Amino acid sequence: MSNSNKGLILIMLTIALTLVGCNRKTVFSHYEHVELDGWEQADTLFFKIAGIPAGTYEEELGIRNSVEYPYMQLTVVAYQQSVSGMQRTDTLEVDMANRAGKLTGTGISRYYHALPLGQVTLCDSDTLYVRVHHYMINNDLPGISDIGVTLKKLK
């Protein structure tokens, strides 16, 4: 096989993998960094979601943590409000480690957990505001690196 044919095959393979790997349903995904040495309960993370088409979306809260996270569970509170009038508060609990103390989630040095927030319907020119803070006994929570919000189009 000539070098030009190998190059063409490589280009076609790259294009095919790119098309297969793209998730066209995801319309918003943004993460905020949290200081690994401690996420204070008063350190609320803010997300402003604007400029997306009207429709119904599946919401997900993403959490990334390191091996420094010292607890088996994490409880977070997510407040949501849209310009069109939707308001919702969700308290979410996730198992961060099993009973043996082994961290769960996907990843190697950072572990990822996806928490469903349910569905939200947004109108034209709507804006969704999401605020997230932890709800743990200790005020200063080590080992959390990032918190994010993702919206995927349903209809």
C-alpha angles and dihedrals in degrees: 000000000000124000091248091056091048090050092049092049091049092051092048091048091050092050092047093050091047092052093046093045097052116097104209091185094068108091099166134023124159133158130200120210119239122200107256093217091064144340107207118215090237091055097097116187117222128208124185114195112191139149099039122130121266113267147095117297138189110229125210132184113212124203126191120192139175131224087268091075102113104195138074094227141029127206120199133176121218119195115195130189132167129200088239090063107266114142127178138161120200127187108203129191124194131186105237096178137017125242091273089058096251111144115245130207129072124298143056113247094006120039122213127211125183117205119191114231095187130240129321129189116212128193129216111292090010123148125204120206119198124187121188132188134159122255103205130134093243112071094209109056116190127201103038110120107174142008121196145176124218129187122198121190116243103172 
